[in-house]
Amino acid sequence: MTSNIPQLVTDLRATFDSRITRPLEWRRTQLNALKTMLLEQDADFVGALHTDLGKPAEEARGTELMFIVNEIDHTLEHLDAWLAPESAPLPERLLPGTAQVIREPLGVALVVGPWNYPLHLALAPLVGILAAGNVAVIKPSELSPTVSATIARHLPAYLDASAVAVVQGGIPETTELLEQRFDHIFYTGNGQVGRIVMTAAAKHLTPVALELGGKSPVIVDPDVNPVHVAERLVRAKFLNAGQTCVAPDYILAIGDPAPLEAALTAEVRRKFGDDPSTSDEYGRIVNERHFDRLSALLASGRVVTGGETDKATKYIAPTVLTDVAPDSPVMGEEIFGPILPILTVKSLDEALAFIRNRDKPLALYAFTESDEVKHRILTETSSGAVGFGHPVVHLTATDLPFGGVGESGMGRYHGKYSIDTFSHLKAVLDRPLT
C-alpha cells in the first residue's frame, strides 16, 4: 500500500492541475453524489458503525450519516453566495480602482480521520474540500476497520475517483502519507499525534487544521433545576459511550452536589434502564486498550451510579463519580469514555480559576440563568466554544465555526468556515492605467 502512495498523490495533483474541479457544477455534482452514497448505503454504514463501536442505529444515523447530509444540504444552498467575490473598499489614494477578495482552491488535501465518529469526521471535512474545488485523500482510522473498509468500498463508486482517494491502513500508511506534499492537512485526534502531523506539515509549509480535544468542563450553578441539568448532561456525556471530543469531561458543582448526584442517577436509569448493558441506546468502548485505561479510572472517586464493566464485550456502564480530587487519575487526562466526575467548588471564582489553570478546552459548558455568570465565563475563560444550557449541540449549528484553541486544536470548519479553511483568500486590486 505505501509504495503506491506517492503516485496516488501525484495523480491527484494532476487531476487538480487539469482544472476539472474548478467549475461550480463539478463541485455540486460531487456533493450530491456524496449525499446519494450516504442515503443509498445507509444500512451498510449503520452496520459497520455497530460492528466497530456498538453504535445504536438511531445514534449512528443522527450523529454520523445525517450530520453529513445536513452539512451537504446547507453547503449546496449557500455555495454560490459563499464563493462569490467580495468587494473591498480602497483608500482615497488608490482611487480610481476596485478591490475584491476571491476564493481559490488550495489543491490536494489530506484528511486523517479518528475512530470515534469514523464516518462523520472523515467525510464532513470532505464536504468543504469538494465545495472549495479541491481534491482529497481520505485516511480513515484503522481502529474502526469495518467503517474504513466500507468508506473505501463505496466512496470511489460514487465520487470522481480521479479526485478523491481512500487510503486504508495504520501507522505505516499514515507516516507515508505525511511525507508527501499536500496543500492542506486536516487531522482529528489527540494532541500527541497532532504534533507529529504538524511537524510533518512544516517540512512543506503545509497549513493544518488540528481538531483535538481536552477536558471540557461543566459549571453548574446551584440555583438551576438539577433535573433539567441531568436530562441534558446524561444525553451529551454518554452519547457514543462517552467517546466524543466535545463530551462534558467533568462537572464543577458550585455548592452542595447531592441534588445533582441524585438527578443524574435517576436520569441514567430513565434513559438506559436498570441494566444499561441491555439497552439498545448505549454503545461500547472501541478496543481493549481503551477499556483497560478507562477501567483504571473508576477508582478515582466514589461511584454514585454505574461502575460495572465487562471486558468481554468492552462494556463500561454510564458512571458518575463524586468525592473526586483535582489531582486524581481521572482528572489527569481527557477521559474519552463514560465516566463523569463531579468536583465541588465553593464559588464561581473558584470554578473559573480552576479552568484557567488548565489547558484551554475544546468546549466549556455552563448551566446558569444568570447573565452576569454567562458574561464572566465568556470574558474570563478561553475555549474552542461555549455552550450555555445544552452541551455538545453547538456543533450541529451549521453556521457556527467548530474548532479548538491552544491544546485543543487550531483551525475551524463547518458551513462557510469549511470553504474558507480549504480556500486561499486572494486579494485582487485593479487600477486603470489612465
Phi, psi and omega in degrees: 000314185296329182294340180270347188295314179302318179292324178300313180294321177300316180295320178297320179295324177296321176299314180298316182294339178287347176074014180291340181274354185288317184298142178299328181296320177298316182297316179295320179299316180294318179295318178294324178294322177296318177297316179301317178302313182297322181284318182286330182255025181308309184297322180295315180290318179299318178296320179294320179295326177290320179298315185278326188230002183065026184289131172299149185300315181297318179294318180299316180293316185290318186265347182242286188295307185288335174301314180292319178301315179296321178296319178296312181301316181295320180294315179298322181295325187248004189301315181303314182292319182294328183267354181294140175303143180250122179289151180228141179289152178245147173292158186301328184291344180258006177271149359283145180174171177226156178221145177208163174246125177241151180256124177241145180296150183281319182140245183258119181252149175243129174246119175253108188268160178263180183263343190283323170233072195291337176272305181308308189275355169269325188257337177298319174297329180298330177303311180291324179299311180291318181298327180277354175092026181259174169248166190208152164250128176255123177246095178289163181286137176286347179279350171237071192293328181291317177296318179302313181294325180291319175299314182296330180283319190266324188300314180293339180282339183252322183263169176294107185292344176279350184244340181226124180236152177243130176244118176267165178129188185244223185299317180300317180293318179296318179299317179295320177299316183291345176280346182277163176270116174247167177261347171197141175238128180242114183239134173239127180165216184261166184293328180298311178289327177303322178293323177296316179299315182293323177296316179296319181295327183298332180298331181248010185053041181273129176292149182229152164243124180245108177263098188257225185205232182124180183265096182281115184275161175232118174266129179242114178289140182292344184272354182274159180287117183296334179294316179294322177298313183297321180303315184277328179291318182296316178299314184289319184287317190263004169303134180056034181053037177080001185268062183227131187296332180257014178297145171304125184267321179204158181253135167254099182270120179277117181090208185289120181274355187303313179299321179291320178301315180295319181293320179295319178300314181294322183288322176300317180293320181295319185280320188247358179084179181293333179230093183300342180294342179260000183284139175282356185251012185231132186269196183228165178284147192293322181203175184293326180299314178289326176300313181296320179298314181291320180301323180293337181280347184294340181273008184280356180191185177275131181284121175274316175208150180089215179095345182284147179221157174213104185294328183299325180253004182057042181259129169232124184296153171302119192235136173243130178247144173231180185053044183264127178277147180300334181259017179286159181305323183293342179262002184268351182206163173297129187290309179054048180188179190275051179235123183240102179277145175247124173249140181261132175235157185274337187204168174297322178305315181294320179296315181294320178296321179300316181291317182295333182279002179239173179302149179294124185277164177292327177212154175228131183240152177211141173249106181201151174256002185271122176295327179294318178297316179300317180298317181294321178298315182294325186262344185248003176225165175230133180202164178299322179207164175231134176234118177262123171086347181202103181291154168078323191292348180300332182286351177270354177277105191293343180261007174259140176289145176241124179175172184254187178212140181063230182295342181270002172130185177208153184087167183207158177206187189095133176057224182298332180294331175293318178301314181293324180296320185259020177232157167261125178273101187268128176276132181232124176243129180233114182232128183296153181285335181229000000 
